């Protein structure tokens, strides 16, 4: 997909993930930022913040980045770019090359769910049940499934407060998300049932972290299949 044809997929304020390879160590570094301005052949973004250290860095002109973002159509797009320069307005910005780039569509976030055992804490906003901790069974950008006791009961659309622990980039991300109960799945041949949860209120940055986590798990499984 060419940028000129798909510029409408991206909007100002969109959170983006940036990845680059350190020249000396060869290690991959991951950053977060957001789009402030869009021109025909340029993207203006906030100074990227290192996801691991929560600090920014010095990025010389020509620094290459692998970009991933969620478009207006709810799909994940990636492309390669490099820093063209800096701009000082109300806030300092970096300028990314946006000319003749080709967007790669990775997945539609609402439908791609991957198996994942993640620590999670769940609270009922209406105190319908006592808070508890458990493990997820799977996760996607739109929701997750979590293991619950056989005696657990809940109404559909019960509002929930979730705290999900996402291990990625050699650190732990603690994601605070509002969700609702979809249903409780009864498992006859299991000691646990499964609670399906839909995300209702989640920061775009956190959703992108989940989407990238799912993508990396998928990529890992594909590589296993090739061996």
C-alpha positions as CSV (number, residue, x, y, z in Angstrom):
1,X,0.0,0.0,0.0
2,X,1.5,3.3,-1.1
3,X,1.5,6.3,1.3
4,X,-0.1,8.6,-1.2
5,X,-3.1,6.3,-1.6
6,X,-3.4,5.5,2.1
7,X,-2.6,8.7,3.9
8,X,-6.2,8.8,5.1
9,X,-5.6,5.7,7.1
10,X,-3.4,7.7,9.5
11,X,-4.6,10.6,11.7
12,X,-3.0,13.2,14.0
13,X,-2.7,12.0,17.5
14,X,-2.1,8.3,16.5
15,X,0.3,6.5,18.8
16,X,3.2,4.8,17.1
17,X,5.8,2.2,18.0
18,X,9.4,2.7,16.8
19,X,12.1,0.1,16.6
20,X,15.8,0.5,15.8
21,X,18.9,-1.6,16.1
22,X,21.7,-0.1,18.3
23,X,24.8,0.4,16.1
24,X,27.3,-0.8,18.8
25,X,25.5,-3.6,20.6
26,X,23.2,-4.7,17.9
27,X,20.3,-4.9,20.3
28,X,16.8,-3.8,19.3
29,X,15.5,-0.7,21.1
30,X,11.8,0.1,21.2
31,X,10.3,3.5,21.6
32,X,6.8,5.1,21.7
33,X,5.6,8.4,20.3
34,X,2.6,10.0,18.6
35,X,1.9,11.8,15.3
36,X,1.6,15.6,15.7
37,X,1.4,16.7,12.1
38,X,1.1,15.0,8.7
39,X,2.3,16.3,5.4
40,X,2.3,14.7,1.9
41,X,5.8,13.4,2.4
42,X,6.6,13.9,6.1
43,X,5.4,12.8,9.5
44,X,6.0,15.0,12.5
45,X,6.2,13.1,15.8
46,X,6.9,13.7,19.5
47,X,10.4,12.9,20.6
48,X,10.3,9.1,21.1
49,X,10.4,7.7,24.6
50,X,12.3,4.5,25.2
51,X,9.8,1.9,26.4
52,X,12.3,0.2,28.8
53,X,14.0,3.3,30.4
54,X,11.1,5.8,29.9
55,X,13.6,8.3,28.6
56,X,14.3,9.9,25.2
57,X,17.5,9.8,23.3
58,X,19.6,11.7,20.7
59,X,18.5,10.7,17.2
60,X,20.8,12.1,14.4
61,X,19.5,12.8,10.9
62,X,19.4,9.6,8.9
63,X,18.6,7.3,12.0
64,X,16.5,4.4,10.6
65,X,13.3,3.2,12.3
66,X,10.8,0.4,11.8
67,X,7.4,1.9,12.5
68,X,4.2,0.2,13.5
69,X,0.8,1.9,14.1
70,X,-2.9,1.2,14.1
71,X,-4.8,2.8,11.2
72,X,-8.3,4.2,11.1
73,X,-9.6,0.8,9.8
74,X,-8.4,-0.9,13.0
75,X,-5.5,-2.7,11.2
76,X,-1.9,-2.7,12.1
77,X,0.5,-1.1,9.5
78,X,4.3,-1.1,9.4
79,X,6.9,0.6,7.3
80,X,10.6,1.6,7.3
81,X,11.6,5.2,7.5
82,X,14.4,7.5,8.7
83,X,14.8,10.8,10.5
84,X,14.9,13.8,8.1
85,X,15.5,16.5,10.8
86,X,14.0,18.3,13.7
87,X,11.3,21.0,14.0
88,X,10.7,23.3,17.0
89,X,7.1,24.6,17.3
90,X,5.2,24.6,20.6
91,X,6.8,21.3,21.3
92,X,10.0,19.9,19.8
93,X,9.4,17.3,17.0
94,X,11.2,14.9,14.8
95,X,10.5,14.7,11.1
96,X,10.1,11.2,9.6
97,X,10.4,10.5,5.8
98,X,6.9,9.7,4.6
99,X,7.6,9.8,0.8
100,X,6.9,6.8,-1.4
101,X,6.8,4.5,1.6
102,X,5.0,1.2,1.3
103,X,2.7,0.2,4.2
104,X,2.5,-3.4,5.1
105,X,-0.8,-4.5,6.7
106,X,0.0,-7.0,9.5
107,X,-3.4,-7.9,11.0
108,X,-6.8,-6.7,12.0
109,X,-6.5,-6.2,15.7
110,X,-10.1,-7.0,16.7
111,X,-9.9,-10.6,15.4
112,X,-6.4,-11.9,16.0
113,X,-6.3,-13.6,19.4
114,X,-3.2,-15.6,20.6
115,X,-2.8,-18.0,23.5
116,X,-1.0,-16.2,26.3
117,X,-0.6,-16.9,30.1
118,X,-0.4,-13.5,31.6
119,X,-0.9,-12.3,35.2
120,X,-4.1,-10.4,35.6
121,X,-6.1,-8.7,38.5
122,X,-9.8,-8.2,38.0
123,X,-12.2,-5.9,40.0
124,X,-15.9,-5.5,39.6
125,X,-16.9,-1.8,39.4
126,X,-20.3,-2.7,40.9
127,X,-18.7,-5.0,43.6
128,X,-20.6,-7.9,42.1
129,X,-17.8,-10.2,43.2
130,X,-14.6,-10.0,45.3
131,X,-11.4,-8.9,43.4
132,X,-9.2,-11.7,42.3
133,X,-6.0,-12.5,40.5
134,X,-5.6,-15.2,37.8
135,X,-4.0,-16.0,34.5
136,X,-5.2,-15.2,31.0
137,X,-5.8,-17.9,28.5
138,X,-5.5,-15.7,25.4
139,X,-5.4,-12.1,24.5
140,X,-5.9,-9.7,21.5
141,X,-6.2,-6.0,20.9
142,X,-9.9,-6.2,21.6
143,X,-10.2,-8.4,24.7
144,X,-9.0,-11.5,26.5
145,X,-10.0,-14.7,28.2
146,X,-9.1,-15.5,31.8
147,X,-9.3,-18.6,33.9
148,X,-11.9,-18.5,36.8
149,X,-13.0,-20.9,39.5
150,X,-15.9,-23.2,38.8
151,X,-18.1,-21.3,41.3
152,X,-17.5,-17.9,39.6
153,X,-20.6,-16.2,38.3
154,X,-21.1,-12.9,36.6
155,X,-23.8,-11.1,34.5
156,X,-23.1,-10.2,30.9
157,X,-21.8,-6.6,30.4
158,X,-20.6,-6.5,34.1
159,X,-18.1,-3.5,34.1
160,X,-14.6,-4.5,35.1
161,X,-11.3,-2.9,36.0
162,X,-8.4,-5.0,34.8
163,X,-4.7,-4.9,35.5
164,X,-2.7,-6.9,33.0
165,X,1.0,-7.6,33.3
166,X,2.6,-7.7,29.8
167,X,6.2,-8.9,29.7
168,X,8.0,-7.4,26.7
169,X,11.2,-5.6,25.7
170,X,13.0,-7.1,28.8
171,X,10.6,-5.3,31.2
172,X,7.0,-5.5,32.5
173,X,4.2,-3.3,31.4
174,X,1.3,-2.8,33.8
175,X,-1.8,-2.1,31.7
176,X,-4.9,-0.6,33.4
177,X,-7.9,-1.4,31.3
178,X,-11.7,-1.0,31.6
179,X,-13.7,-3.9,30.2
180,X,-16.9,-5.8,30.5
181,X,-18.0,-9.4,30.8
182,X,-18.9,-11.2,27.6
183,X,-19.7,-14.5,29.1
184,X,-18.5,-17.4,31.3
185,X,-17.6,-20.5,29.4
186,X,-18.3,-23.7,31.3
187,X,-15.5,-26.3,30.8
188,X,-16.7,-29.8,31.7
189,X,-13.3,-31.5,31.5
190,X,-11.3,-28.8,33.3
191,X,-10.8,-27.7,36.9
192,X,-11.4,-24.1,35.7
193,X,-14.0,-22.2,33.6
194,X,-13.1,-19.3,31.2
195,X,-14.3,-15.7,31.5
196,X,-14.4,-13.8,28.2
197,X,-13.8,-10.0,28.5
198,X,-14.1,-7.2,26.0
199,X,-12.0,-4.1,26.3
200,X,-14.1,-0.9,26.6
201,X,-11.6,1.8,27.6
202,X,-7.9,1.3,26.9
203,X,-5.2,3.8,26.1
204,X,-4.1,3.6,22.4
205,X,-0.5,3.1,23.6
206,X,-1.5,0.1,25.7
207,X,-3.5,-1.4,22.9
208,X,-0.5,-1.1,20.6
209,X,1.6,-2.9,23.1
210,X,-0.8,-5.7,23.2
211,X,-1.1,-5.9,19.4
212,X,2.7,-5.9,19.0
213,X,2.9,-8.6,21.8
214,X,0.4,-10.8,19.8
215,X,2.3,-10.2,16.6
216,X,5.6,-11.2,18.1
217,X,4.1,-14.4,19.5
218,X,2.7,-15.2,16.1
219,X,6.0,-14.6,14.5
220,X,7.7,-16.8,17.1
221,X,5.3,-19.7,16.3
222,X,5.8,-19.3,12.6
223,X,9.5,-19.5,13.0
224,X,9.1,-22.7,15.0
225,X,7.0,-24.2,12.2
226,X,9.8,-23.4,9.7
227,X,12.4,-25.3,11.7
